C-alpha cells in the first residue's frame, strides 16, 4: 500500500513538472507524451465549437477531438472545466530570434546581409533559440512565427518556426518558406517622414521614380538569371553530354521562386507600391504575398483579382495620410474580408511586441471584423497563406499539437494562459517577464 501511495505521489510530481509551471531547464526540450484535456470548451476554428469536449495529444499530434472521446490508458490528463482550448496563434511578419536589443547592441541584431541582393541568405540559420523574446511571446499564446530577414532589395528567405527548441533545426517547421523582396518605395524611403512617421513626398519625384525603376531592373535581372540557371541545370540533368553548368549558390535558391513553386513576400505599404508589386509579380510569374499593406483596402478589388494574400502589419499604426480617418487602419482587415481578399493579421514587430498579437486581432474585431474572423486572422488564415494549414491553424485530428488553454477569450487581454503545448510538448509558463516579476514583486 505504501508503495502504491509513493508511486502516485511521484507520478503527480512528474505531471506537475511537465504541464504545470516549474522552473525550465535551459537547453532541454520538454518530452512529448500522451495528454488529454477533458471537459473543456474547444474552439476548433475550422468548425463548430465543442462544449465539454476532449482533446487527446499523442507524439506531437492531435490524435482525437470531440465531445465523446475516450481518454487513452496512461494519458496525463488536464481538467478543463471552465477553460477553453484554442489553436496556437501565428504571427507571419516578424524577425523573431534575429533581434535581441535593436538599439545600442548591434551584435545582437542579425537581420540583414551586406549588399542589396541576397536570395541565398536564410533566416533559419541565424535564429537564436535562447532569445528572451521567444519565451515572452509564447506564454501569451503565440506558438509560431514567420521569421524574415530584412535589408536590401532581395533580403533572403523567411522561415516558419515553432517558438520552442534548443536549436534552429528543432524549431524549424518550414526552414525556407518564402523569398522576401523589399519593393522599392515610390514616395521616398520606407518608414521615414510623413504623418505618423510614414513616408514623405520627396522634392524630386522624377528622380525617385527613376531610382525605383533602376532597383526593379536589378531584381528583374537576377530573377531572369535564376530562370536561365534553372533551365541549364535541367538540360544537363537530361543530357550529360552538355557542358556542366557552374554551381551558383546565389541563383540556385531562386529557381523554385521564379518557377512559381514557392511564394514571394513583397514588403509594400502604399497603394502605388502594392500595385507595382503585383504588376512585377505578374510579369515575372511569381506567387506574391503582400507584407505591410496599409493601403491594401484601397486596392482590394485588384488583390482579389490577382488572388494575392496580404499580411497586415499596421493595425495599430497611425493613419498614413493627414486626411485619413483615425480608424482607417483599424478597419483595414474588415474591408479586405468584405472584399474577399485573403489576409491575416501580424504585429510586424522584430520580436519584443509580437506578444501583443491578440490585441491586434482584437482591435480589428472592434472595428468591423467579426470575432470569428479576427480569431482566424491570427490562426487559420496565416496557416493557409503560408500553405501549412494541413499542419497548423486549427484543432483537427492529425495536425501538430500547438494548443493554448485559457481561462477566457483568447483575444481578451484579461484572459490568462493556463497550459501551453508546442509540437505536443508541454511548455512551462515562465519568461523573462515572469522572472523579473518574481524577483521584484515583494520589494518595498
C-alpha positions as a printed NumPy array, in Angstrom:
array([[  0.   ,   0.   ,   0.   ],
       [  2.872,   2.387,   0.873],
       [  4.496,   1.559,  -2.466],
       [  1.289,   2.446,  -4.352],
       [  0.941,   5.741,  -2.485],
       [  4.579,   6.609,  -3.187],
       [  4.123,   5.802,  -6.896],
       [  1.039,   8.054,  -7.098],
       [  2.892,  10.923,  -5.43 ],
       [  5.874,  10.562,  -7.769],
       [  3.622,  10.41 , -10.834],
       [  1.797,  13.53 ,  -9.737],
       [  5.098,  15.311,  -9.197],
       [  6.302,  14.457, -12.719],
       [  2.977,  15.548, -14.22 ],
       [  3.197,  18.858, -12.377],
       [  6.694,  19.45 , -13.706],
       [  5.601,  18.735, -17.267],
       [  2.323,  20.623, -17.542],
       [  2.412,  22.96 , -14.603],
       [  4.604,  25.997, -14.111],
       [  8.021,  24.901, -12.804],
       [ 11.437,  26.364, -13.465],
       [ 12.524,  25.482, -17.016],
       [ 15.813,  23.68 , -17.526],
       [ 17.942,  25.586, -20.004],
       [ 18.816,  23.641, -23.141],
       [ 16.437,  20.736, -22.522],
       [ 13.361,  20.122, -24.676],
       [ 10.196,  19.036, -22.839],
       [  9.309,  15.448, -23.65 ],
       [  6.386,  14.517, -25.84 ],
       [  3.824,  12.208, -24.348],
       [  0.138,  11.37 , -24.302],
       [ -2.087,  14.063, -22.856],
       [ -5.838,  14.548, -22.614],
       [ -7.544,  17.892, -21.989],
       [-11.02 ,  16.992, -20.691],
       [-14.287,  18.819, -20.038],
       [-13.104,  21.931, -21.883],
       [-14.678,  24.374, -24.314],
       [-12.835,  23.573, -27.562],
       [-12.58 ,  26.315, -30.198],
       [-11.614,  24.347, -33.28 ],
       [-11.593,  27.49 , -35.525],
       [-12.145,  25.402, -38.674],
       [-15.505,  24.08 , -37.457],
       [-18.062,  24.452, -34.715],
       [-17.028,  24.939, -31.103],
       [-17.299,  21.874, -28.881],
       [-18.754,  22.324, -25.436],
       [-17.479,  19.995, -22.738],
       [-15.12 ,  18.228, -25.141],
       [-11.813,  16.394, -25.024],
       [ -8.579,  16.816, -26.97 ],
       [ -6.075,  13.956, -26.994],
       [ -2.414,  14.635, -27.823],
       [ -0.002,  11.839, -28.692],
       [  3.525,  12.009, -30.127],
       [  3.219,  15.662, -31.035],
       [ -0.058,  15.378, -32.953],
       [ -3.745,  15.812, -32.186],
       [ -4.975,  12.239, -32.021],
       [ -8.636,  12.878, -31.235],
       [-11.009,  15.765, -30.582],
       [-14.717,  15.736, -29.795],
       [-17.465,  15.548, -27.214],
       [-17.324,  11.76 , -26.833],
       [-13.63 ,  10.988, -26.958],
       [-12.169,   8.253, -24.778],
       [ -9.059,   9.073, -22.786],
       [ -6.242,   6.627, -23.641],
       [ -4.846,   4.478, -20.904],
       [ -1.869,   6.116, -19.245],
       [ -2.572,   9.586, -20.627],
       [ -1.77 ,  12.556, -18.422],
       [ -4.999,  14.485, -18.001],
       [ -5.872,  18.131, -17.553],
       [ -9.258,  19.025, -16.107],
       [-10.514,  21.703, -18.477],
       [-13.637,  22.724, -16.573],
       [-14.053,  26.474, -17.045],
       [-11.209,  26.545, -19.566],
       [-11.064,  26.943, -23.35 ],
       [ -8.726,  25.26 , -25.827],
       [ -7.529,  27.202, -28.883],
       [ -5.003,  26.545, -31.646],
       [ -1.8  ,  28.482, -31.075],
       [ -1.604,  31.895, -32.701],
       [  0.717,  32.57 , -35.648],
       [  2.445,  35.873, -36.457],
       [  3.504,  35.859, -40.113],
       [  5.505,  39.096, -40.144],
       [  8.339,  39.125, -37.599],
       [ 12.108,  38.944, -37.169],
       [ 11.739,  36.69 , -34.121],
       [ 15.042,  35.243, -32.98 ],
       [ 17.088,  37.575, -35.188],
       [ 16.938,  40.673, -32.956],
       [ 17.57 ,  40.926, -29.232],
       [ 18.47 ,  44.572, -28.477],
       [ 17.797,  46.622, -31.617],
       [ 19.33 ,  49.847, -30.295],
       [ 22.725,  50.027, -28.671],
       [ 23.763,  46.378, -29.09 ],
       [ 24.387,  45.802, -32.783],
       [ 25.966,  42.429, -32.082],
       [ 22.534,  41.103, -31.118],
       [ 20.987,  42.089, -34.458],
       [ 21.325,  39.652, -37.353],
       [ 18.544,  40.587, -39.766],
       [ 20.401,  41.601, -42.93 ],
       [ 23.426,  40.742, -45.029],
       [ 25.8  ,  43.131, -46.786],
       [ 24.635,  44.16 , -50.244],
       [ 21.24 ,  44.504, -51.896],
       [ 20.704,  41.065, -53.443],
       [ 20.927,  38.15 , -51.006],
       [ 18.473,  35.415, -52.019],
       [ 20.788,  32.806, -50.517],
       [ 20.511,  34.325, -47.018],
       [ 18.453,  32.024, -44.787],
       [ 16.831,  33.408, -41.663],
       [ 16.685,  29.978, -40.05 ],
       [ 20.458,  29.695, -39.624],
       [ 20.558,  32.934, -37.615],
       [ 17.647,  32.229, -35.233],
       [ 18.695,  32.41 , -31.586],
       [ 16.602,  29.787, -29.74 ],
       [ 17.519,  31.375, -26.402],
       [ 16.226,  34.837, -27.254],
       [ 14.301,  36.279, -24.31 ],
       [ 11.602,  37.414, -26.746],
       [ 10.67 ,  33.816, -27.596],
       [  9.515,  32.817, -24.118],
       [  7.878,  36.212, -23.544],
       [  5.894,  35.706, -26.754],
       [  4.819,  32.087, -26.394],
       [  3.413,  32.483, -22.887],
       [  0.878,  34.867, -24.482],
       [ -0.421,  32.094, -26.75 ],
       [  1.683,  32.65 , -29.879],
       [  3.208,  29.315, -30.856],
       [  4.596,  30.109, -34.316],
       [  6.138,  32.996, -36.205],
       [  7.357,  33.613, -39.706],
       [ 10.866,  34.918, -39.137],
       [ 12.046,  37.012, -42.071],
       [ 15.295,  38.754, -42.975],
       [ 15.33 ,  42.459, -43.837],
       [ 17.503,  44.884, -45.76 ],
       [ 18.463,  45.424, -49.365],
       [ 16.207,  44.61 , -52.298],
       [ 16.159,  40.823, -52.004],
       [ 16.52 ,  40.194, -48.278],
       [ 16.635,  36.395, -48.286],
       [ 14.408,  33.511, -47.264],
       [ 11.966,  33.536, -44.357],
       [ 11.429,  30.562, -42.046],
       [  8.342,  29.35 , -40.199],
       [  9.338,  28.312, -36.685],
       [  7.868,  26.845, -33.525],
       [  8.619,  29.031, -30.515],
       [ 10.217,  26.117, -28.722],
       [ 13.502,  24.369, -29.286],
       [ 17.162,  24.262, -28.342],
       [ 18.424,  24.827, -31.889],
       [ 17.132,  26.389, -35.115],
       [ 16.751,  22.889, -36.57 ],
       [ 14.468,  21.827, -33.714],
       [ 12.397,  24.981, -34.097],
       [ 12.   ,  24.852, -37.874],
       [  8.569,  23.936, -39.254],
       [  9.435,  25.122, -42.79 ],
       [ 13.111,  26.206, -42.948],
       [ 12.726,  28.089, -46.246],
       [  9.117,  29.142, -46.705],
       [  9.231,  32.309, -48.824],
       [ 11.575,  34.754, -50.519],
       [ 11.457,  38.308, -49.167],
       [ 11.69 ,  41.267, -51.557],
       [ 11.554,  44.886, -50.447],
       [  9.594,  46.518, -53.248],
       [ 11.309,  49.853, -53.916],
       [  9.16 ,  52.63 , -52.394],
       [  7.949,  55.215, -54.884],
       [  7.339,  58.027, -52.364],
       [ 10.643,  58.261, -50.546],
       [ 12.474,  55.92 , -48.22 ],
       [ 10.271,  53.434, -46.389],
       [  9.365,  54.34 , -42.819],
       [ 10.605,  57.957, -42.838],
       [  8.736,  61.254, -42.749],
       [  5.035,  61.797, -43.358],
       [  2.123,  61.628, -40.952],
       [  2.629,  59.114, -38.168],
       [  6.272,  58.506, -39.129],
       [  5.331,  57.294, -42.601],
       [  6.799,  58.231, -45.965],
       [  7.019,  61.791, -47.188],
       [  6.773,  63.033, -50.761],
       [ 10.326,  63.766, -51.948],
       [ 11.198,  67.127, -53.554],
       [ 12.05 ,  65.472, -56.873],
       [  9.578,  62.733, -57.745],
       [ 11.085,  62.021, -61.162],
       [ 14.447,  61.146, -59.589],
       [ 12.754,  58.851, -57.104],
       [ 10.82 ,  57.068, -59.833],
       [ 13.985,  56.666, -61.89 ],
       [ 15.803,  55.17 , -58.887],
       [ 12.822,  52.904, -58.292],
       [ 12.994,  51.574, -61.851],
       [ 16.758,  51.008, -61.592],
       [ 16.253,  48.938, -58.449],
       [ 13.462,  46.94 , -60.062],
       [ 15.72 ,  46.206, -63.001],
       [ 18.36 ,  44.831, -60.624],
       [ 15.813,  42.446, -59.14 ],
       [ 14.426,  41.569, -62.57 ],
       [ 17.885,  40.733, -63.935],
       [ 18.696,  38.42 , -61.024],
       [ 15.381,  36.606, -61.343],
       [ 15.905,  36.11 , -65.076],
       [ 19.436,  34.851, -64.446],
       [ 17.979,  32.347, -61.981],
       [ 15.429,  31.222, -64.556],
       [ 18.206,  30.634, -67.106],
       [ 20.311,  28.889, -64.466],
       [ 17.451,  26.515, -63.686],
       [ 16.958,  25.686, -67.369],
       [ 20.667,  24.99 , -67.763],
       [ 20.682,  22.662, -64.767],
       [ 17.617,  20.81 , -66.097],
       [ 19.191,  20.428, -69.532],
       [ 22.376,  18.995, -68.053],
       [ 20.393,  16.584, -65.88 ],
       [ 18.723,  15.199, -69.021],
       [ 21.817,  15.204, -71.243],
       [ 25.204,  14.691, -69.581],
       [ 26.99 ,  15.38 , -72.87 ],
       [ 26.232,  19.079, -72.442],
       [ 28.724,  21.321, -70.631],
       [ 28.129,  21.114, -66.914],
       [ 26.828,  24.474, -65.589],
       [ 28.829,  26.074, -62.806],
       [ 27.178,  25.784, -59.41 ],
       [ 25.845,  29.176, -58.262],
       [ 24.861,  29.404, -54.589],
       [ 23.159,  32.761, -55.122],
       [ 20.956,  31.802, -58.071],
       [ 20.128,  28.246, -57.03 ],
       [ 17.71 ,  29.205, -54.193],
       [ 15.77 ,  31.43 , -56.621],
       [ 14.858,  28.675, -59.077],
       [ 11.813,  27.443, -57.127],
       [ 10.541,  31.008, -56.765],
       [ 10.887,  32.058, -60.41 ],
       [  9.048,  28.856, -61.361],
       [  6.141,  29.804, -59.132],
       [  6.642,  26.807, -56.867],
       [  7.127,  28.895, -53.711],
       [  5.702,  32.276, -52.656],
       [  7.479,  35.62 , -52.712],
       [  6.748,  38.128, -49.963],
       [  6.798,  41.749, -51.138],
       [  7.118,  44.398, -48.451],
       [  4.782,  47.129, -49.69 ],
       [  2.704,  49.69 , -47.79 ],
       [  1.365,  52.391, -50.13 ],
       [ -1.126,  51.907, -52.931],
       [  1.443,  52.601, -55.656],
       [  3.863,  50.071, -54.128],
       [  1.206,  47.367, -53.84 ],
       [  0.09 ,  47.903, -57.437],
       [  3.7  ,  47.893, -58.594],
       [  4.49 ,  44.711, -56.683],
       [  1.5  ,  42.927, -58.228],
       [  2.487,  44.063, -61.737],
       [  6.055,  42.936, -61.174],
       [  4.939,  39.556, -59.803],
       [  2.698,  39.017, -62.823],
       [  5.492,  39.987, -65.214],
       [  7.958,  37.593, -63.579],
       [  5.326,  34.865, -62.948],
       [  5.824,  34.94 , -59.183],
       [  3.389,  33.966, -56.408],
       [  3.075,  37.227, -54.448],
       [  2.202,  37.859, -50.814],
       [  1.971,  41.482, -49.698],
       [  3.546,  42.229, -46.306],
       [  2.529,  45.506, -44.66 ],
       [ -0.425,  46.54 , -46.784],
       [ -1.524,  49.736, -45.035],
       [ -3.207,  50.802, -48.284],
       [ -4.49 ,  47.315, -49.113],
       [ -8.09 ,  48.448, -48.571],
       [ -7.678,  50.903, -51.461],
       [ -6.729,  48.14 , -53.921],
       [ -8.896,  45.348, -52.518],
       [-10.51 ,  44.566, -55.873],
       [ -7.113,  44.179, -57.54 ],
       [ -5.823,  41.951, -54.73 ],
       [ -8.933,  39.815, -55.075],
       [ -8.496,  39.614, -58.861],
       [ -4.859,  38.54 , -58.55 ],
       [ -5.605,  36.221, -55.591],
       [ -2.768,  37.9  , -53.708],
       [ -2.928,  37.489, -49.914],
       [ -1.961,  40.278, -47.522],
       [ -0.161,  40.089, -44.188],
       [ -1.44 ,  43.216, -42.42 ],
       [  1.073,  44.738, -40.003],
       [ -0.305,  48.237, -39.433],
       [ -3.45 ,  47.691, -37.36 ],
       [ -2.081,  49.859, -34.534],
       [ -0.24 ,  52.335, -36.755],
       [ -1.238,  55.953, -37.215],
       [ -3.06 ,  56.794, -40.458],
       [ -0.787,  57.064, -43.48 ],
       [ -2.031,  60.494, -44.591],
       [ -3.169,  63.525, -42.609],
       [ -6.635,  63.466, -44.157],
       [ -7.221,  59.759, -43.486],
       [ -9.818,  58.897, -40.873],
       [ -8.411,  57.887, -37.487],
       [ -9.79 ,  54.349, -37.869],
       [ -8.562,  53.735, -41.434],
       [ -6.041,  51.084, -40.419],
       [ -8.241,  49.655, -37.682],
       [-10.813,  48.858, -40.384],
       [ -8.336,  47.543, -42.96 ],
       [ -8.9  ,  43.878, -42.122],
       [-12.708,  44.206, -42.161],
       [-12.613,  45.851, -45.597],
       [-10.404,  43.089, -47.006],
       [-12.706,  40.463, -45.504],
       [-15.719,  42.118, -47.129],
       [-13.917,  42.236, -50.493],
       [-13.   ,  38.554, -50.337],
       [ -9.258,  39.173, -50.129],
       [ -7.148,  36.589, -48.336],
       [ -5.378,  38.187, -45.393],
       [ -4.015,  37.658, -41.916],
       [ -3.021,  39.968, -39.07 ],
       [  0.547,  40.42 , -37.859],
       [  2.308,  42.752, -35.452],
       [  5.081,  43.317, -37.982],
       [  7.42 ,  43.571, -34.992],
       [ 11.019,  42.32 , -34.747],
       [ 10.298,  40.467, -31.506],
       [  9.532,  42.424, -28.317],
       [  5.934,  43.312, -29.208],
       [  4.921,  40.122, -31.021],
       [  3.405,  39.071, -27.688],
       [  0.618,  41.618, -28.343],
       [ -0.707,  39.809, -31.439],
       [ -4.045,  39.022, -29.795],
       [ -4.654,  42.727, -29.186],
       [ -4.052,  43.485, -32.877],
       [ -6.761,  40.992, -33.788],
       [ -8.981,  42.324, -31.02 ],
       [ -8.7  ,  45.869, -32.351],
       [ -9.714,  44.686, -35.83 ],
       [-12.707,  42.95 , -34.243],
       [-13.689,  46.217, -32.563],
       [-13.737,  47.938, -35.956],
       [-15.891,  45.796, -38.196],
       [-14.24 ,  42.374, -38.304],
       [-16.307,  39.565, -36.82 ],
       [-14.958,  37.886, -33.704],
       [-14.673,  34.565, -35.549],
       [-12.708,  36.092, -38.42 ],
       [-10.481,  38.023, -36.02 ],
       [ -9.503,  34.722, -34.396],
       [ -8.943,  33.099, -37.784],
       [ -6.785,  36.078, -38.803],
       [ -4.151,  35.005, -36.268],
       [ -4.587,  31.217, -36.536],
       [ -6.051,  29.575, -39.626],
       [ -5.644,  32.414, -42.141],
       [ -1.848,  32.775, -41.73 ],
       [ -1.522,  28.984, -41.915],
       [ -3.461,  28.996, -45.192],
       [ -1.408,  31.844, -46.65 ],
       [  1.808,  30.003, -45.79 ],
       [  0.494,  26.67 , -47.149],
       [  0.737,  24.897, -43.793],
       [ -2.974,  24.665, -42.969],
       [ -2.647,  20.89 , -43.106],
       [ -0.421,  21.138, -40.02 ],
       [ -1.322,  24.313, -38.143],
       [ -4.038,  26.875, -37.552],
       [ -6.95 ,  24.83 , -36.192],
       [ -7.759,  21.946, -33.861],
       [ -8.171,  18.926, -36.118],
       [ -7.038,  15.302, -35.965],
       [ -3.581,  14.835, -37.433],
       [ -2.421,  18.416, -37.027],
       [  0.558,  19.482, -34.931],
       [ -0.455,  19.825, -31.296],
       [  0.208,  23.549, -30.905],
       [ -2.517,  24.326, -28.385],
       [ -3.337,  27.066, -25.909],
       [ -5.577,  26.528, -22.872],
       [ -7.037,  29.734, -21.427],
       [ -9.431,  30.818, -18.7  ],
       [-11.239,  33.169, -21.083],
       [-11.411,  34.52 , -24.626],
       [ -8.002,  34.24 , -26.303],
       [ -8.335,  37.741, -27.795],
       [ -9.356,  39.306, -24.473],
       [ -6.454,  40.99 , -22.696],
       [ -7.759,  39.956, -19.257],
       [ -7.604,  36.232, -20.078],
       [ -4.736,  34.112, -18.814],
       [ -2.896,  31.217, -20.443],
       [ -3.168,  28.182, -18.153],
       [ -1.481,  25.497, -20.275],
       [  0.547,  25.587, -23.472],
       [  1.629,  22.851, -25.874],
       [  4.003,  23.277, -28.805],
       [  4.654,  20.271, -31.029],
       [  2.839,  18.202, -28.431],
       [  5.332,  19.231, -25.735],
       [  4.081,  20.874, -22.533],
       [  5.699,  24.288, -22.196],
       [  6.497,  25.906, -18.867],
       [  4.747,  29.26 , -18.499],
       [  7.79 ,  31.239, -17.45 ],
       [  9.625,  34.024, -19.248],
       [ 11.946,  36.919, -18.571],
       [  8.888,  38.95 , -17.576],
       [  7.67 ,  36.412, -15.003],
       [ 11.196,  36.028, -13.643],
       [ 11.534,  39.778, -13.153],
       [  8.09 ,  39.932, -11.563],
       [  9.017,  37.175,  -9.102],
       [ 12.312,  38.881,  -8.308],
       [ 10.876,  42.307,  -7.541],
       [  7.209,  41.846,  -6.558],
       [  7.892,  41.777,  -2.833],
       [ 10.323,  44.707,  -2.727],
       [  9.214,  47.874,  -0.966]])
